[in-house]
Amino acid sequence: MKSLGRQKLEYCLHFDPLQDNGSIVRRIDRATGEDDRVRVKIYDRDFKHRIQQEYPTIIADVIDLAVAIHASDRLTIQDPHQPQIQLKVVLPVRHPEILNKTTLNQQLCQLLYWATGKQWVFEFERRRQPGRSIENQLLLCFSDPVDEVSLWSGGLDALAGLYDRLKQSPAKSFALFGSGSNDKTLKKQQDVFYSLQDLFPNRLDLCRIPIRFDQSNHLEKDPFCRARGIVFMLLGSAYSYLRGLRVLHVYENGIGAINLPYRKSAVGLDHSRSVHPETLRGVGLLMTELIGDNFKVHNPFLFHTKAEMMKSLAEDARIDLASQTSSCDSPHRKPRQPTQCGYCSSCVLRKQALAASHLEDKTHYIVPHGNPPVEDIRLFLKNMLEQVATLRERLKPSNKEVDQWRALSQRFPELNDIVDRTHTEENITLLQMKHQLIRLFQSYVSEWDLVEPSLSDQFECNDNSSVFDHESQLSIRKGLLSL
Amino acid sequence: MPDGDRVHRHLGGFYQKPYKMLCEGVTRPEDCARMLLGKLKRDLQQIAIRPLLLSRKIADLLSQKIGPLEFSNDLASAGISRQIDELIRQVDGPSREKELISRASKTVLNDLRHGREMDASNVQLAIFYQYIREKYEADFKERIPLSNDHHNGVSHSELMRRLGVLEPYLDFGFHKFAQTAINDQNLDNLRLPRQVRREINLDEDLLAG
C-alpha cells in the first residue's frame, strides 16, 4: 500500500467525465510526479425519481462535483501538524460557465477548507461526452410529490428526527436520501426504512445513491474523510431539487452538530464539522449559486439534545426502532461480537440519549456485552464528561443569560461565529439564538447529571457474565427466529 | 455529529520530562515551570513564526476598529471575525497552528466584544500571548490523560492542583515570550524568566528532615 505520510503537499486530481461505468481519477503528486489511477463510480439509478421530464444538467454537475470532492478528499491525507495539502481538482462539467464563476468557486473552496483543512482549487472543463444514461431518459411517469426530503444515514438521529416529524405532521410525506460506500450501512438504511414504512404506510420513499472506488486498494485513504457531510448534503440537495423542493432537511441533535471540543487538546478538525450549522449554511449558499434559486439546508433539531429529539420515539416505546439503528464510529467486524463498540463518542452519546429519554437500550455493544478491547474503553467517556464539567462550570455561577453567554463564549469563542453567521438562517435574532444555545447546553448538562452514574457503571462491570448475557440473548433470538 | 472525533490518548514525548517532574513533586514549582517553559520555548521557535506574523496582521485589523462602540456592534464584530478567518486561510502552514492562532484571535475579539479595554498598540501582544497560552493548554495542560493512575501514583486532581501552583510562573513566562517576540518580530531571542535563586541561610540545618 502506498503511504501518503510523507511531506508532499501538492496534488492534482484529474477526473475523466463521470460515466455509467464510473470515472478514472488520476492522482498526480506534483512533487514526485507519481501518477496513480483509480476508478470511482456512482450508482445513480435511484435519481430517476423526479418531477422534471428532462434531467436538469446542472444537477448532473452537482452530482459529479460531489463525487469528485469525495474521491479527492479520500485520496489525500491531511496531517494537522504538517502544512496544508494543496489540491487541484480538474473536472469536466456541463456548465463550466456557472461553476467557474469567481464567487461560486471561492464559496466552494472556502467551504471545503472549513470542513477538511485542505486548500482546494477547482478547474472546471467543458464536458464533451454525452451524459450518463439517467440523464438521457425522458421521463413519462413522474414521481409523486413529497413534502420534505431529508438525509437518511441509518443512524439514531435520522430515525428520531424523522419519527418526530412523521408524528407532528400526519399529513406530510417524506423522501429519504441515503448514500455511502459500505454495504452494511446501506443495508441498515434500508432495514430501518422498511420498519418505518410498516408504521407509516404511503408516507415514505427511499432513494440511495452509493459511491464506490474500484481497484483502489493500492492507495492509502483518509480515514476521517471530513468532506463526507458536504458530499452527502450535495447529493441530498440534488435529490431534493429533483423532487421539486428547494430545502434539504438534516436531522441532527444540536450537541453533535456543533460538536464543541471536549478539551482544549482537541484543535480544529479533531472534531468533525460535517453537520455544523456553518456547513449547512455553506452548502445552501453553494446550491443557491448553482441552481440560481434560493436553496437551504435546514436542521430543525439544532436546539435539541439527542434525548430531546427522541421524545416522540420514547412516547411510543413499545415499538423498538432505536436498536435497529447504528451510531458507531468504528464498527467491529469480529464473529460472535456486536458490531457497535459502545465506547466511541458516538456510541456514548447514543447511550446517554437513550438513558436520558428513559428508553430501554436494546442495542448490543462490545461494551458492555462483548469482549472489550485492550485499549482504554473509558477514553471518550472521560473526555465527554470533562466537557460536561466545563459547560456546567460556565453556566452555573449566574442565572443571567448575559453572564452565561459571556462565560460560554470565553471558553468556546467559536459560538459567537455560529450565532453571528447562522441566526438569520434560523429566522431568529442574535439574542434569541444565544438563549436557545444556552438552554441546549443546560439541558445537556442536566441529562448527564441524571444518567452519568448508571452509564459509567457499564464501563466498570465488563465481566464475563455480561458476555454470557449477550450470547444467551443471541441464542434466544436465533431460537425464536427458527420457530 | 461526533463523527470520528479525534481524542488524544497520550501526552507527547516532548513534554514527558516536565510531566514526570510534576508527578514526582520534589522539584520547586519555579523550576518545574522553567522546565515546562523551556520545552514550550523550543516548540515556539520551531513552529510559531507564522502565528507570529498572523498575529500582527490580525492585530492591524483589530486596531483599526478600536474605538467607541465598534466591538459592541455585533454586525461589525461578525465582519471582523470573517476577515480574521480569511487572513488565516490565506496563509500556508500547519492547520493545528492556524487553528490555535484563530482560537487566540477569537478569544481576544470576544473580550473586546464584552467591553475589555485595550490600547491599540497592545493588541498584537494580547493575541500572541493568548496563542502561547492556547498552545500550552492544547499541547500540555489539557492533553494530560484523564487518568487517576499517573506516573508515581499521583491522582489527576493532585496533578491539576500542582499545575495550578505553577500558573503564576507560567503566566509570567508566557508574557515574557510574547513581549520579546513582538519586540523582535521573530522568535530567535526568547529567554526563560530569570531563575530565582534561594538565599542560603547559614543557620539552616540542611540535614534536618
Interface residues (C-beta under 8 A of the other chain):
Chain A: Q78 P80 H81 Q82 P83 Q84 Q110 Y113 G117 Q119 G155 D157 P223 F224 R228 G229 E252 G256 A257 N259 Y262 R263 K264 S265 A266 V267 G268 L269 D270 H271 S272 S274 V275 D329 S330 C344 S345 S346 L349 E375 D376 L379 F380 K382 N383 E386 R406 S409 Q410 P413 E414 N416 D417 D420 R421 L430
Chain B: M1 P2 D3 G4 D5 R6 V7 H8 R9 D74 S77 A78 S81 R89 D92 G93 P94 S95 R96 K98 E99 L100 S102 R103 K106 T107 L109 N110 D111 R113 H114 E134 E137 A138 D139 K141 E142 R143 L146
